[in-house]
């Protein structure tokens, strides 16, 4: 049994990222880092249900939106600090998740049907946000009422505090995933074969629901961060399909069903997308999406299990080579 | 020795127009090996699915150690102490062999580290130590059967339901598997569904015979082998 290196890698990564805080970075670079960590955080939340348990959701923007709008509405209308609004949004997202997850898991909806259901859920949330325009501003979106820098109100004039906050969120989410060792194993077994898992004494529905609820809660918290950071949200950007897809892609490219896969995927994809957009967006509009698409295709062809599968592939190749050498030696003898 | 651990009382199950199990009753004694045989489609696997909660019975009762277990879900039944294997081995293909066993050890372990300590022991029993790092999906048929048994053993059951663990094995491998099962019966109660007559006659203390969802015979291996009703069910009536 190999020793678990995850805490070591996570520790080094966290310290390195904390040190980056002190570097005199350009605002834009800092923005990319914040965005990267936000996607790493959202992806880590998504990964629990969709990576480990294999219940692929392409509608997780629904929960981002629930989190974002809940904390924003509570703040804008009642002056409730977004820190509390964030928790309220998380709880609300869990309730929304239970509405769809409980019947789905109870009646064994999985595979493409589950994915379609998740897309429909995000679409419903999207349309509800547009429909209730008196409260949400409809498709025009909603701005965060401006406050001068205040930790209590989760608003800052510079980018640095946001960087620290999302770094802590990300670290907490990854640490939580790592700590849930037993649940992770159960979810993997359920993903591979839920009947066989049940036969071994694993409660399939209970574990799926735990994963789904934590997933929704984390992603909703990401929603609150989003609105506090951007200070503006609209249904298209926060409850739309693009956001759902991006969260999923980051994880799939990095390695779904692994602790650090979402983070690795995010650190690869988000900076590349942003840099491509910055350098080519003005001169050749659309080219960055074209290159992004090619990158995705290459990843899916050559690394279907994500970047975190590379060490495993290398080991398997080496084992095969050793095996052949051994057989060759036996042949000579 | 002769305490009745598992009592199946008059259970029936119907799937649409098919009466898969029809008023079947039997019991299993402590530390006994009970063989269940019958032609294809006789309802042997259905019986396992009913006992372990994968299907619910339409009528009757299943009692384990004096407690009704019909109506419980598969995971709860496993926790009570009854574990089944699947006729077609179902390894967790994306997990390593060691992790397959680990997952099976976990539900009854307080800590993950405690489960981890047991993995090697189980791998050794089923002879898969060298395959510990291989993926479940990459195993051969024999290895899959071994892993299937290993997963079931890892749950530390009191009653083990083995669904055709011999199918697809070579004669020498069968002998090995039989020795293993005989070894296991020292501590466990075992119910075996099997097609291979040589195996079932060799290892069973008692045998029940199913045909078209009904129990048509019950007795010692020798009695069963000579029972005309059983012979007819298997070979059909002669054309006199």
Interface residues (C-beta under 8 A of the other chain):
Chain A: X1 X181 X182 X185 X186 X188 X189 X191 X192 X193 X195 X196 X197 X198 X199 X200 X201 X202 X203 X204
Chain B: X52 X54 X73 X74 X75 X78 X79 X83 X84 X86 X90 X91 X92 X93 X94 X95 X98 X99 X102 X103 X104 X106 X107 X108 X112 X116 X119 X136 X151 X152 X154 X155
